[in-house]
Amino acid sequence: MGRIVVGIDASEPSLRALRWAVDEARLRGADLELVHAFPRPELIGMTMVVTLPSDDELRVASEQVLDEAVTAVGGIDDVPLTRRVEAGGPASVLVDAAADADLLVLGARGLGGFRGLLLGSVTQQVIAHAPCPVVVLTADADGQGD
């Protein structure tokens, strides 16, 4: 296995996915690519002056999300790691990032009970369009996961 892509969005489920992917990368001798998507702010029909963050500011904030995820998980120094930050919708950015990947790993935000069995729209879109196998880590009924 060559490359595992992991979607990171600053949530606990994405940290759970990163932990799982780190273990899998070690087991298979694979590289990890952490991916975070940020939306470009859009204003339509606004009649007031609004200051929006620039793409550079959003990129810096997104890189910080990845840095914090790596710090939270810790002990990844032995796994080759790259980071990818892109503007766009999370599903399309993840699918594009996985173009040559061997595996795409996501964390799903379980809500507990029956609702916890449902996947979010981003996860559903990624599963439907991913060019490689997808692993989705969901939370159990207690919200603890795995």
N, C-alpha and C positions, 0 to 999 in steps of 0.2 A: 504494500500500500504506500502511495507516495504522498498524498496531501489530504488533510482533513480540514474542512472549512467549518467554523463555528460562528453562529450569529450571536452577537453580544448587544444587549439593550439596557444594561444597568439594572436588570431585575434579578432576583434570586434564582428564578428558573434558568436564566441564561448563565449564571455562575455555576449552577448544577450541571448544565450542558458542557461548560468549559472544563469542569473537573473530570467529567466522564471522558471528554475528548482527549484530555491530557493523558489519562490512563490508557486509552486506546492507542494514542500516538506512540507511547512508550512500548506497548505490547507489539505493535506492528512496525516500529521504526519509521513512522511517518512524520512529516512536517505538519505544523498547525498554521492555519491562517485565520486570524480573528477579524471579523467583519462587523462594521457598524454603519448603518445608514442614517443620514440626517435629511429631513425635508427642507426644501427651499421654501421660505415663507412667500406667500402670495397674497396680494391684496386686490380685491376686485370691487370696483365701485366705491371706494372710500373717498369721502369728501374732506377728510382731515389729514393733517400731517402726522405720520407715524414713522418712528425710527425702528428699522428692523436690523437684526444682526446680519453682518456680512457673511459670505460664504467662508471667508477665512476664520471669522469668529466661531462659526458653527463647526468648522473642521477642527479647530483647536479644542473646543468643548467635546467633540466626538472622540478625539484622540485621548482626552482625559478619561472618558468612559472606558476605553480599552485599557489604559494604564491602571485604573482603579480595579478593573476586573482581574488583571494579572496579579496585582498586589493582593487582592482578596483571596485568590486561589493559592498563591505562593508556590514556591518550589518548582517552577517551570524551566529553570535554567538548563536542564538537560534535554529539552525538546526544541528543535529548530522552530522558530516562531516568526511569523510576519504579521503585519497589521494592515488592514485596508479600511479606509474611511471614504465613503462616497455619498454624494447628494442623490436623493431619489427615494422612492418607496422601498420599504424594507424587503418585501417579497422579490421585487425585480432585481434589487442590488444583490441579494443572496443567491438568486438563481444565476445571475451573471457571474458572480464570484465562483460558483461551483462548476463552471463550464468544463474545466479540466480536473476537477477534484475526484477523489475516490469515494468520499463520504461527506455529507453535510449534516451537522449536528445542531439542533435547536432545543431550547427549553420552552415548554408550554406552561402558561399560567393557569394551573388547575384552580378551580373554584370550590372544590369539595363536593361530595355527593354526586348526583346525576350530572349537574352542570359541569363538574370537574372532568367528566368524560368527553366533553365537547372540546374541539380544537378551535383556536382563534382563526380569524380570516387570513392573517399572514401565514400561519402554519399551513392552513389548507391550500393556499395559493402555492406555497413553496413545494409541498408534497405533490401537487398536481403538475408542476412545471419543472421540477428539478431534473437536471441531466445526469444525476447520480443517485445512489441510495441515500435515504434520509433517515436519521435517527431522531426521534422526538422524545425527550424526557418529560414526563408529566408528573404532577404532584399526586400523591395518594389522597385519600379522603381527609386526612389530617393536614394536607397542604405541605407535607414534608418531602415528598418526592422519592424517586428511585424505587 
